[in-house]
Amino acid sequence: MTQINSPAAFAARIKRVRNTHAKMARGYDAKVGRDGLIVFRPKRRRRSIAWRPLLLLIAAFFGFKVFVLMQIGEMAYQQRVDTLAAGGVAEQAGAYFMQIDPVTRAIAAQIAPLI
């Protein structure tokens, strides 16, 4: 026969209370049960993508491509991308991402008169 009030059962109960408290610190919902008792339950959190840093990274990448394209010119830029494409797997991946795309070309065309 197991004891209900054993030290191990008490420690397990304390652990459950602490885990529930930690979850509720991140938000909770309160609902009234059929018996009129108010029950608090932790909110379920869905993981989401941090959009702002991701968009800043993409903007910085396109800004870098536009800057390099404007500094060395389209012909020299394309020659360097072709050189990358002739390399290994990592270089080929770099060539794929660094190729001149319509967005890069359009941004460079808009900025070129200003510089």
QUINOR-V312116 format. One record per pair of residues at least 24 apart in sequence whose C-alpha atoms are under 10 Angstrom apart, sorted by the first residue. I is the first residue (numbers start at 0). J is the second residue. Records with the same first field share a line. If there is no record, write none. Layout:
I=J / J
//
This chain:
60=96 / 97 / 103
61=97 / 100 / 102 / 103 / 106 / 107
62=103 / 106 / 107
63=97 / 103
64=96 / 97 / 98 / 99 / 100 / 103 / 104 / 106 / 107
65=99 / 102 / 103 / 104 / 105 / 106 / 107 / 108 / 110 / 111
66=103 / 106 / 107 / 110
67=107
68=99 / 103 / 104 / 107
69=104 / 107 / 108 / 110 / 111 / 114
73=99 / 104
//
